[in-house]
Amino acid sequence: MRIAFGIFIIGHAFIHLMFVGQALRWFENRPGSRWPDGAALFPSSIPDGMIRAFAAASIGLTGIAMVVGGVGVILQADWSTRVVIGSAVLVSIAHAAFWNGDWKTSPDQGLYGVIINVAVIVAMLVVRA
């Protein structure tokens, strides 16, 4: 079960990492998606290119940390719980920070990933308790 859960965490991390490609305009997760342009938390005086670079860096780093945490789960490393929970919290904060305030497009901006992150955090806490 631990191996399956670790693989799930790694797969989930790669979904988050898809947002790096979206932010850098390598591809669109959904046709017409402009995420993270128009992020409500940032003033309009900050250029979209700078916001996209910050989104790519923050989501990319936390996504890589989640991959490492998933490997740690598979290997039963003592540090894996902290890495998985920390990365899940940080990537959720990043998705919230880059949300444009539109509930209709929130699934395209990482809402489902954040919901899965909450489930992963709860599962890590229950399993490790």
C-alpha positions in Angstrom: 0.0 0.0 0.0 2.9 2.4 0.8 4.3 1.9 -2.7 1.0 2.6 -4.3 0.6 5.7 -2.2 4.1 6.9 -3.0 3.4 6.4 -6.7 0.2 8.3 -6.3 2.0 11.2 -4.7 4.6 11.3 -7.4 1.9 11.2 -10.1 0.0 14.0 -8.3 3.2 16.0 -8.2 3.7 15.7 -12.0 0.2 17.1 -12.4 1.2 20.1 -10.4 4.4 20.3 -12.5 2.2 20.7 -15.6 1.4 24.1 -14.4 5.0 25.1 -14.9 4.6 24.5 -18.6 1.4 26.4 -18.5 3.0 29.4 -16.7 5.9 29.4 -19.1 3.6 29.2 -22.1 5.1 26.0 -23.4 1.6 24.6 -23.7 -1.9 25.3 -22.4 -3.5 22.9 -19.9 -6.8 23.8 -21.4 -7.2 25.7 -24.7 -7.5 29.4 -24.0 -6.3 29.2 -20.4 -4.2 32.2 -19.5 -3.2 31.1 -15.9 -1.5 32.7 -14.0 -2.1 36.0 -15.8 -4.4 38.3 -13.8 -3.6 36.7 -10.5 -5.8 38.6 -8.0 -3.1 38.7 -5.2 -0.6 40.7 -7.3 -1.0 44.3 -8.3 -1.6 45.0 -12.0 1.7 47.0 -12.1 3.6 43.7 -12.0 4.1 42.5 -15.5 2.4 39.2 -16.4 5.8 37.7 -17.5 7.2 38.3 -14.0 4.1 36.7 -12.4 4.4 33.7 -14.8 8.1 33.2 -13.9 7.3 33.4 -10.2 4.5 30.9 -10.6 6.7 28.5 -12.6 9.5 28.7 -10.0 7.3 28.3 -6.9 5.1 25.5 -8.3 8.1 23.9 -9.9 10.2 23.8 -6.7 7.3 22.5 -4.6 6.3 20.0 -7.2 9.9 18.6 -7.3 9.8 18.5 -3.5 6.6 16.5 -3.7 8.2 14.0 -6.1 11.1 13.6 -3.6 8.6 13.1 -0.8 6.8 10.4 -2.8 10.0 8.6 -3.3 10.6 8.9 0.5 7.2 7.4 1.1 8.1 4.4 -1.1 11.5 4.0 0.7 9.9 4.5 4.2 12.2 7.5 4.9 11.6 9.2 8.2 11.6 12.6 6.5 9.0 11.8 3.9 6.0 12.9 6.0 7.5 16.4 6.5 8.5 16.7 2.9 5.1 15.6 1.5 3.1 17.7 3.9 5.3 20.7 3.5 5.3 20.6 -0.3 1.5 20.0 -0.4 0.9 23.0 1.8 3.3 25.2 -0.1 2.0 24.3 -3.6 -1.5 24.9 -2.4 -0.5 28.3 -1.2 1.1 29.0 -4.5 -2.0 27.9 -6.4 -4.1 30.2 -4.2 -1.7 33.1 -4.7 -1.9 32.8 -8.5 -5.7 32.3 -8.6 -7.4 35.1 -10.6 -10.6 35.2 -8.5 -12.8 33.5 -11.0 -14.6 30.5 -9.6 -15.7 29.3 -13.0 -12.1 28.7 -14.1 -10.7 27.6 -10.7 -10.4 24.0 -11.8 -8.1 25.1 -14.5 -6.0 27.0 -11.9 -5.3 24.1 -9.6 -8.4 23.8 -7.4 -8.7 20.0 -7.8 -5.0 19.7 -7.0 -5.5 21.7 -3.8 -8.4 19.4 -2.8 -6.2 16.4 -3.4 -3.4 18.0 -1.4 -5.7 18.2 1.6 -6.6 14.5 1.2 -2.8 13.7 0.9 -2.0 15.7 4.1 -4.8 14.0 6.0 -3.7 10.5 4.8 0.0 11.3 5.7 -1.1 12.4 9.2 -3.3 9.4 9.7 -0.8 6.8 8.4 2.1 8.3 10.4 0.0 8.8 13.6 
